[in-house]
Amino acid sequence: MKLYITGGGTGGHVTPGLAIARYFEQKHPDAVIRFAGSARGIENKLIPREGYPLDTIEIIGLSRSMSPKGIAHNLKAAKLAVSAVAKAKRLLRKAAPDCVIGCGGYASFAVVKAAQQLGIPTVLLEVNALPGKVTKMLAQKADRVLVCFEEAKKALGGGDKVIVTGAPVRGEIAAANRERARKKYGLAENDRLVVSFWGSMGAKYMNEHMAGLLALECKNNVGYHHVHASGAAAREWLPKLAAEQGADLENHPGLQLVEYIYDMDDRMAAADLILCRAGAATLGELCLMGRPSILVPSPFVAENHQEKNARALENAGGCRVLLEKDALPQTMFDLIRALLSDDARLRAMGRAATRLASPDASETIYRQIMQAIASGKK
């Protein structure tokens, strides 16, 4: 069994691929799995760390601007796409995979396109409620298109090959144990832990507000613990900005600022409240683990799909939604304290999130990929 998984740029396109890889290895211990992605994306850190080989292909996304600069960017993107498909074909001929799985992001376009031209079975995974450009461009010739929302199936025109599976969740997330995780971090029964992150690359606007939030937490000597992942883009300036605003992290060991949370399974399991974006992969993990959350949807995504994801969870009672324009340091600080002071509400939010989980998603995705492989051999 040989799989070639592609996707990247952000963690939301990488972690589902890693979840699929780990699940296949459970089913087929002798499976040979390779990844492909951009030379600049977070996949360059995450995939080698998980022990998988990564092939990099230079490709850039399209600009929506019709300005001279935007047009020039798109001409460059088109030229790179042609050379990227040619390189992808060489990589695929060498790897000889049974199936190519595209997990989204512009980094996946060339590999899936090349596989389709070579006659290799292709399966697309679209984790968001509204499909991205790459999924739309590749869906017609894909053997299967696996989606996490009914809205995505409708947007892709329905049909038998578009299947609602739910989001795959890494095995370590599903297996995470709250008691064990809290013991790992030295948290007592009454300790409260907040975990926050804005995606693998960070978000400048929100990280600027996190500087103010950390300063408020220090000034008020909060009794809870807080771990915030800045992302790569803010790793240098965020600590400085927080200090300028009064965050004395050195004398508040319960407040931690890190670049990336590599043990996210244990951090989320141990957390009492999670503050993050509303990508579908993240929501799948929150729901499976039953973690209450404050979601701040990114406004810079196609057709505002993150807010739609978040509102579905909020309507079920599993989270609170703050729009980015409202997510000011004082507002976040007050909401965090209000939620942490109400254990009954936190438990109710966690139960509500669990009701929206898709615990069988990984098995369903596995079966669909196997069917695509079988069909390709006929």
Kinemage of the C-alpha trace (Angstrom):
@kinemage 1
@onewidth
@group {chain A} dominant
@subgroup {mainchain}
@vectorlist {calphas} color= white
{ca met a 1} P 0.000 0.000 0.000
{ca lys a 2} L 1.486 3.295 -1.143
{ca leu a 3} L -0.143 6.668 -0.468
{ca tyr a 4} L 0.903 10.125 -1.577
{ca ile a 5} L -0.714 12.854 0.512
{ca thr a 6} L -0.556 16.502 -0.448
{ca gly a 7} L -1.772 19.717 1.114
{ca gly a 8} L -0.321 22.557 3.038
{ca gly a 9} L 0.299 26.207 3.630
{ca thr a 10} L -1.530 26.062 6.957
{ca gly a 11} L -2.041 23.497 9.685
{ca gly a 12} L -5.673 23.132 8.618
{ca his a 13} L -4.505 21.462 5.399
{ca val a 14} L -1.699 19.448 7.014
{ca thr a 15} L -3.171 17.896 10.164
{ca pro a 16} L -6.030 16.102 8.325
{ca gly a 17} L -3.440 14.498 6.057
{ca leu a 18} L -1.416 13.379 9.057
{ca ala a 19} L -4.575 11.939 10.609
{ca ile a 20} L -5.243 9.927 7.444
{ca ala a 21} L -1.628 8.718 7.339
{ca arg a 22} L -1.678 7.489 10.936
{ca tyr a 23} L -5.006 5.729 10.469
{ca phe a 24} L -3.752 3.927 7.349
{ca glu a 25} L -0.668 2.790 9.240
{ca gln a 26} L -2.913 1.231 11.875
{ca lys a 27} L -4.742 -0.694 9.156
{ca his a 28} L -1.664 -1.409 7.031
{ca pro a 29} L 1.550 -1.421 9.114
{ca asp a 30} L 3.585 -1.907 5.936
{ca ala a 31} L 2.086 1.170 4.235
{ca val a 32} L 4.537 3.501 2.478
{ca ile a 33} L 3.395 7.110 2.806
{ca arg a 34} L 4.936 10.268 1.368
{ca phe a 35} L 3.806 13.869 1.551
{ca ala a 36} L 4.153 16.779 -0.829
{ca gly a 37} L 3.696 20.468 -0.104
{ca ser a 38} L 5.059 23.961 -0.433
{ca ala a 39} L 8.627 24.814 0.496
{ca arg a 40} L 7.325 27.689 2.640
{ca gly a 41} L 4.362 26.175 4.476
{ca ile a 42} L 4.030 24.809 7.991
{ca glu a 43} L 4.254 21.302 6.507
{ca asn a 44} L 8.038 21.733 6.469
{ca lys a 45} L 7.973 21.560 10.257
{ca leu a 46} L 5.031 19.292 10.998
{ca ile a 47} L 5.543 16.461 8.516
{ca pro a 48} L 9.251 15.717 9.122
{ca arg a 49} L 8.558 15.926 12.856
{ca glu a 50} L 6.020 13.113 12.411
{ca gly a 51} L 8.599 11.016 10.587
{ca tyr a 52} L 7.282 11.224 7.017
{ca pro a 53} L 9.280 12.177 3.912
{ca leu a 54} L 8.212 15.455 2.324
{ca asp a 55} L 8.645 16.447 -1.310
{ca thr a 56} L 8.436 20.202 -1.914
{ca ile a 57} L 7.063 21.882 -5.000
{ca glu a 58} L 7.209 25.609 -5.741
{ca ile a 59} L 3.755 26.966 -6.407
{ca ile a 60} L 1.830 30.045 -5.281
{ca gly a 61} L -1.844 30.807 -4.873
{ca leu a 62} L -3.901 33.066 -7.111
{ca ser a 63} L -4.605 36.689 -6.253
{ca arg a 64} L -8.202 37.921 -6.274
{ca ser a 65} L -7.069 41.433 -7.191
{ca met a 66} L -7.417 42.621 -10.773
{ca ser a 67} L -4.835 45.370 -10.233
{ca pro a 68} L -1.659 45.337 -12.354
{ca lys a 69} L 0.169 43.809 -9.385
{ca gly a 70} L -2.524 41.155 -8.974
{ca ile a 71} L -2.470 40.304 -12.674
{ca ala a 72} L 1.335 40.010 -12.634
{ca his a 73} L 1.088 37.732 -9.590
{ca asn a 74} L -1.416 35.480 -11.372
{ca leu a 75} L 0.752 35.249 -14.479
{ca lys a 76} L 3.624 34.083 -12.282
{ca ala a 77} L 1.301 31.646 -10.513
{ca ala a 78} L 0.160 30.169 -13.834
{ca lys a 79} L 3.757 29.731 -15.010
{ca leu a 80} L 4.753 28.054 -11.742
{ca ala a 81} L 1.703 25.784 -11.911
{ca val a 82} L 2.808 24.376 -15.276
{ca ser a 83} L 6.329 23.608 -14.041
{ca ala a 84} L 4.958 22.296 -10.737
{ca val a 85} L 2.698 19.785 -12.500
{ca ala a 86} L 5.671 18.577 -14.543
{ca lys a 87} L 7.760 18.113 -11.373
{ca ala a 88} L 4.837 16.405 -9.645
{ca lys a 89} L 4.614 13.887 -12.488
{ca arg a 90} L 8.279 13.001 -12.015
{ca leu a 91} L 7.767 12.535 -8.288
{ca leu a 92} L 4.667 10.397 -8.795
{ca arg a 93} L 6.323 8.155 -11.349
{ca lys a 94} L 9.105 7.513 -8.864
{ca ala a 95} L 6.796 6.997 -5.863
{ca ala a 96} L 4.227 4.920 -7.815
{ca pro a 97} L 1.402 5.472 -5.286
{ca asp a 98} L -1.855 3.542 -5.261
{ca cys a 99} L -3.709 6.783 -4.519
{ca val a 100} L -3.067 10.510 -4.219
{ca ile a 101} L -4.993 12.307 -1.481
{ca gly a 102} L -5.397 16.082 -1.730
{ca cys a 103} L -6.124 17.861 1.533
{ca gly a 104} L -6.484 21.367 0.174
{ca gly a 105} L -4.463 24.515 -0.138
{ca tyr a 106} L -2.731 25.708 -3.289
{ca ala a 107} L 0.208 23.409 -2.517
{ca ser a 108} L -1.923 20.379 -3.353
{ca phe a 109} L -3.033 21.503 -6.813
{ca ala a 110} L -0.029 20.389 -8.841
{ca val a 111} L 0.220 16.916 -7.337
{ca val a 112} L -3.474 16.076 -7.673
{ca lys a 113} L -3.574 17.510 -11.203
{ca ala a 114} L -0.535 15.454 -12.177
{ca ala a 115} L -2.034 12.299 -10.678
{ca gln a 116} L -5.256 12.802 -12.620
{ca gln a 117} L -3.304 13.212 -15.857
{ca leu a 118} L -1.325 10.045 -15.084
{ca gly a 119} L -4.447 8.020 -14.307
{ca ile a 120} L -3.654 7.552 -10.606
{ca pro a 121} L -6.768 7.446 -8.361
{ca thr a 122} L -7.296 10.751 -6.558
{ca val a 123} L -9.334 11.522 -3.456
{ca leu a 124} L -9.970 15.081 -2.284
{ca leu a 125} L -10.697 16.006 1.323
{ca glu a 126} L -12.487 19.343 1.848
{ca val a 127} L -12.738 20.170 5.534
{ca asn a 128} L -14.541 23.521 5.262
{ca ala a 129} L -18.221 24.258 4.796
{ca leu a 130} L -17.473 26.142 1.580
{ca pro a 131} L -15.012 24.413 -0.759
{ca gly a 132} L -11.817 26.200 -1.673
{ca lys a 133} L -10.663 27.060 -5.188
{ca val a 134} L -8.367 24.046 -5.450
{ca thr a 135} L -11.145 21.614 -4.547
{ca lys a 136} L -13.499 23.217 -7.062
{ca met a 137} L -10.909 23.021 -9.839
{ca leu a 138} L -10.025 19.384 -9.185
{ca ala a 139} L -13.335 17.880 -8.051
{ca gln a 140} L -14.733 16.969 -11.458
{ca lys a 141} L -11.939 14.525 -12.265
{ca ala a 142} L -11.413 13.200 -8.725
{ca asp a 143} L -12.495 9.655 -7.915
{ca arg a 144} L -13.941 10.724 -4.573
{ca val a 145} L -14.538 14.094 -2.909
{ca leu a 146} L -14.883 13.756 0.850
{ca val a 147} L -16.463 16.673 2.704
{ca cys a 148} L -17.223 17.530 6.300
{ca phe a 149} L -20.400 19.571 5.829
{ca glu a 150} L -23.618 19.114 3.864
{ca glu a 151} L -23.147 22.701 2.645
{ca ala a 152} L -19.905 21.657 0.944
{ca lys a 153} L -21.619 18.778 -0.831
{ca lys a 154} L -24.294 21.124 -2.169
{ca ala a 155} L -21.687 23.664 -3.266
{ca leu a 156} L -19.912 20.945 -5.253
{ca gly a 157} L -23.118 19.931 -6.990
{ca gly a 158} L -23.790 16.763 -5.018
{ca gly a 159} L -23.584 13.445 -6.800
{ca asp a 160} L -22.549 9.983 -5.672
{ca lys a 161} L -18.826 10.686 -5.512
{ca val a 162} L -19.209 13.633 -3.116
{ca ile a 163} L -19.526 12.018 0.320
{ca val a 164} L -20.033 13.601 3.741
{ca thr a 165} L -17.548 11.937 6.097
{ca gly a 166} L -16.767 14.444 8.817
{ca ala a 167} L -13.230 15.633 9.573
{ca pro a 168} L -10.500 13.073 10.277
{ca val a 169} L -8.993 13.458 13.720
{ca arg a 170} L -5.514 12.308 14.611
{ca gly a 171} L -5.416 9.161 16.705
{ca glu a 172} L -3.556 10.931 19.484
{ca ile a 173} L -6.403 13.439 19.741
{ca ala a 174} L -8.991 10.659 19.988
{ca ala a 175} L -6.867 8.794 22.545
{ca ala a 176} L -5.934 11.819 24.668
{ca asn a 177} L -6.733 11.408 28.344
{ca arg a 178} L -7.619 14.479 30.397
{ca glu a 179} L -6.458 13.116 33.747
{ca arg a 180} L -3.142 11.944 32.341
{ca ala a 181} L -2.589 15.207 30.457
{ca arg a 182} L -3.272 17.388 33.478
{ca lys a 183} L -0.878 15.296 35.533
{ca lys a 184} L 1.760 15.789 32.815
{ca tyr a 185} L 1.533 19.582 33.246
{ca gly a 186} L 1.306 19.504 37.028
{ca leu a 187} L -2.265 20.818 37.145
{ca ala a 188} L -4.223 20.245 40.331
{ca glu a 189} L -7.950 19.455 40.307
{ca asn a 190} L -8.973 23.069 40.847
{ca asp a 191} L -6.424 24.592 38.461
{ca arg a 192} L -7.845 26.097 35.294
{ca leu a 193} L -6.019 26.058 31.952
{ca val a 194} L -6.683 28.237 28.906
{ca val a 195} L -5.050 27.260 25.607
{ca ser a 196} L -5.033 29.720 22.699
{ca phe a 197} L -3.691 29.685 19.152
{ca trp a 198} L -4.499 31.391 15.860
{ca gly a 199} L -3.239 28.795 13.418
{ca ser a 200} L 0.188 27.525 12.492
{ca met a 201} L 1.375 30.838 11.032
{ca gly a 202} L -0.368 33.054 13.575
{ca ala a 203} L -2.631 36.039 12.828
{ca lys a 204} L -1.094 39.489 13.174
{ca tyr a 205} L -4.235 41.347 14.244
{ca met a 206} L -5.246 38.765 16.836
{ca asn a 207} L -1.721 38.353 18.152
{ca glu a 208} L -1.567 42.107 18.690
{ca his a 209} L -4.639 41.746 20.882
{ca met a 210} L -3.094 38.729 22.626
{ca ala a 211} L -0.293 41.039 23.768
{ca gly a 212} L -2.904 43.164 25.522
{ca leu a 213} L -4.667 40.102 26.938
{ca leu a 214} L -1.446 38.716 28.402
{ca ala a 215} L -0.729 42.127 29.916
{ca leu a 216} L -4.180 42.189 31.560
{ca glu a 217} L -3.654 38.692 32.927
{ca cys a 218} L -0.344 39.696 34.451
{ca lys a 219} L -1.643 42.960 35.907
{ca asn a 220} L -4.618 41.168 37.476
{ca asn a 221} L -2.515 38.245 38.764
{ca val a 222} L -5.000 35.751 37.357
{ca gly a 223} L -5.270 32.420 39.115
{ca tyr a 224} L -5.608 30.387 35.943
{ca his a 225} L -2.912 29.048 33.615
{ca his a 226} L -2.694 30.202 30.000
{ca val a 227} L -0.572 28.822 27.151
{ca his a 228} L -0.613 30.832 23.909
{ca ala a 229} L 0.986 29.731 20.640
{ca ser a 230} L 2.051 32.784 18.644
{ca gly a 231} L 2.785 31.031 15.353
{ca ala a 232} L 5.999 31.521 13.393
{ca ala a 233} L 5.203 35.008 12.110
{ca ala a 234} L 4.828 36.539 15.589
{ca arg a 235} L 7.411 34.580 17.530
{ca glu a 236} L 9.843 37.516 17.765
{ca trp a 237} L 7.662 40.612 18.019
{ca leu a 238} L 4.801 39.326 20.191
{ca pro a 239} L 6.854 38.831 23.402
{ca lys a 240} L 8.276 42.332 22.982
{ca leu a 241} L 4.854 43.901 22.360
{ca ala a 242} L 3.361 42.063 25.341
{ca ala a 243} L 6.192 43.295 27.576
{ca glu a 244} L 5.710 46.868 26.346
{ca gln a 245} L 2.066 46.660 27.401
{ca gly a 246} L 2.913 45.369 30.882
{ca ala a 247} L 3.096 41.582 30.528
{ca asp a 248} L 5.724 40.380 32.987
{ca leu a 249} L 5.747 36.734 31.934
{ca glu a 250} L 8.970 35.945 33.760
{ca asn a 251} L 7.244 36.538 37.093
{ca his a 252} L 4.017 34.823 36.048
{ca pro a 253} L 5.048 31.225 35.265
{ca gly a 254} L 1.437 30.169 34.781
{ca leu a 255} L 1.320 32.292 31.615
{ca gln a 256} L 3.356 30.834 28.760
{ca leu a 257} L 4.068 32.152 25.282
{ca val a 258} L 5.354 29.587 22.776
{ca glu a 259} L 5.759 29.526 18.998
{ca tyr a 260} L 3.855 26.296 18.363
{ca ile a 261} L 2.136 23.684 20.516
{ca tyr a 262} L 3.545 20.378 19.336
{ca asp a 263} L 1.734 18.299 21.963
{ca met a 264} L -1.678 19.705 21.044
{ca asp a 265} L -3.431 16.464 21.978
{ca asp a 266} L -2.412 16.743 25.622
{ca arg a 267} L -2.793 20.528 25.761
{ca met a 268} L -6.360 20.356 24.487
{ca ala a 269} L -7.216 17.424 26.737
{ca ala a 270} L -5.911 19.302 29.763
{ca ala a 271} L -7.569 22.609 28.866
{ca asp a 272} L -10.707 23.960 30.506
{ca leu a 273} L -11.214 26.523 27.743
{ca ile a 274} L -9.750 26.920 24.261
{ca leu a 275} L -9.485 30.179 22.330
{ca cys a 276} L -8.854 29.779 18.598
{ca arg a 277} L -9.968 30.182 14.983
{ca ala a 278} L -12.824 28.157 13.504
{ca gly a 279} L -11.254 25.991 10.838
{ca ala a 280} L -13.130 22.746 10.318
{ca ala a 281} L -10.206 20.523 11.323
{ca thr a 282} L -9.892 22.350 14.640
{ca leu a 283} L -13.647 22.158 15.243
{ca gly a 284} L -13.534 18.421 14.622
{ca glu a 285} L -10.928 18.062 17.355
{ca leu a 286} L -12.799 20.334 19.782
{ca cys a 287} L -15.983 18.323 19.312
{ca leu a 288} L -14.347 14.915 19.611
{ca met a 289} L -12.606 15.969 22.825
{ca gly a 290} L -15.632 17.834 24.163
{ca arg a 291} L -13.719 21.036 24.862
{ca pro a 292} L -15.572 24.324 25.450
{ca ser a 293} L -14.220 27.155 23.364
{ca ile a 294} L -14.242 30.797 22.383
{ca leu a 295} L -14.018 30.944 18.604
{ca val a 296} L -12.825 33.978 16.658
{ca pro a 297} L -13.468 33.144 12.978
{ca ser a 298} L -10.970 34.436 10.476
{ca pro a 299} L -12.623 37.093 8.278
{ca phe a 300} L -10.004 36.507 5.558
{ca val a 301} L -11.370 33.250 4.173
{ca ala a 302} L -13.567 32.496 1.180
{ca glu a 303} L -17.203 33.437 1.695
{ca asn a 304} L -16.699 33.781 5.445
{ca his a 305} L -16.876 30.009 5.890
{ca gln a 306} L -15.192 30.030 9.321
{ca glu a 307} L -17.995 32.067 10.848
{ca lys a 308} L -20.518 29.613 9.404
{ca asn a 309} L -18.560 26.741 10.955
{ca ala a 310} L -18.423 28.531 14.299
{ca arg a 311} L -22.098 29.552 14.358
{ca ala a 312} L -23.137 25.913 13.889
{ca leu a 313} L -21.227 24.983 17.032
{ca glu a 314} L -22.457 28.051 18.924
{ca asn a 315} L -26.089 27.302 18.022
{ca ala a 316} L -25.589 23.835 19.508
{ca gly a 317} L -24.277 25.408 22.726
{ca gly a 318} L -20.671 24.241 22.344
{ca cys a 319} L -18.853 27.558 22.091
{ca arg a 320} L -19.005 31.345 22.227
{ca val a 321} L -18.274 33.244 19.033
{ca leu a 322} L -16.444 36.568 18.989
{ca leu a 323} L -16.051 38.305 15.653
{ca glu a 324} L -12.532 39.543 15.120
{ca lys a 325} L -13.601 43.201 15.283
{ca asp a 326} L -15.029 42.545 18.755
{ca ala a 327} L -12.170 40.402 20.074
{ca leu a 328} L -10.450 43.199 21.991
{ca pro a 329} L -8.126 42.363 24.895
{ca gln a 330} L -10.577 43.501 27.598
{ca thr a 331} L -13.496 41.693 25.937
{ca met a 332} L -11.561 38.419 25.721
{ca phe a 333} L -10.282 38.830 29.277
{ca asp a 334} L -13.766 39.388 30.694
{ca leu a 335} L -15.266 36.473 28.754
{ca ile a 336} L -12.494 34.071 29.772
{ca arg a 337} L -12.938 34.951 33.440
{ca ala a 338} L -16.723 34.680 33.231
{ca leu a 339} L -16.583 31.220 31.649
{ca leu a 340} L -13.861 29.887 33.954
{ca ser a 341} L -15.915 30.931 36.976
{ca asp a 342} L -18.901 28.853 35.834
{ca asp a 343} L -18.040 25.145 35.943
{ca ala a 344} L -21.587 24.061 35.130
{ca arg a 345} L -21.591 26.134 31.965
{ca leu a 346} L -18.217 24.784 30.870
{ca arg a 347} L -19.444 21.221 31.338
{ca ala a 348} L -22.608 21.972 29.361
{ca met a 349} L -20.564 23.492 26.518
{ca gly a 350} L -18.321 20.442 26.452
{ca arg a 351} L -21.290 18.064 26.251
{ca ala a 352} L -22.849 20.127 23.468
{ca ala a 353} L -19.614 20.031 21.464
{ca thr a 354} L -19.398 16.255 21.851
{ca arg a 355} L -22.837 15.830 20.299
{ca leu a 356} L -21.497 17.284 17.027
{ca ala a 357} L -18.453 14.992 16.879
{ca ser a 358} L -17.842 12.567 14.002
{ca pro a 359} L -16.048 9.713 15.784
{ca asp a 360} L -16.215 7.402 12.751
{ca ala a 361} L -14.844 9.933 10.247
{ca ser a 362} L -11.403 8.347 9.935
{ca glu a 363} L -12.852 4.891 9.252
{ca thr a 364} L -15.285 6.276 6.687
{ca ile a 365} L -12.489 8.165 4.932
{ca tyr a 366} L -10.311 5.044 4.968
{ca arg a 367} L -13.029 2.977 3.314
{ca gln a 368} L -13.643 5.579 0.620
{ca ile a 369} L -9.942 5.745 -0.223
{ca met a 370} L -9.761 1.941 -0.402
{ca gln a 371} L -12.764 1.900 -2.737
{ca ala a 372} L -11.095 4.478 -4.975
{ca ile a 373} L -7.956 2.332 -5.102
{ca ala a 374} L -9.957 -0.783 -5.908
{ca ser a 375} L -11.854 1.001 -8.681
{ca gly a 376} L -8.594 2.249 -10.168
{ca lys a 377} L -7.249 -1.308 -10.477
{ca lys a 378} L -10.218 -2.610 -12.454
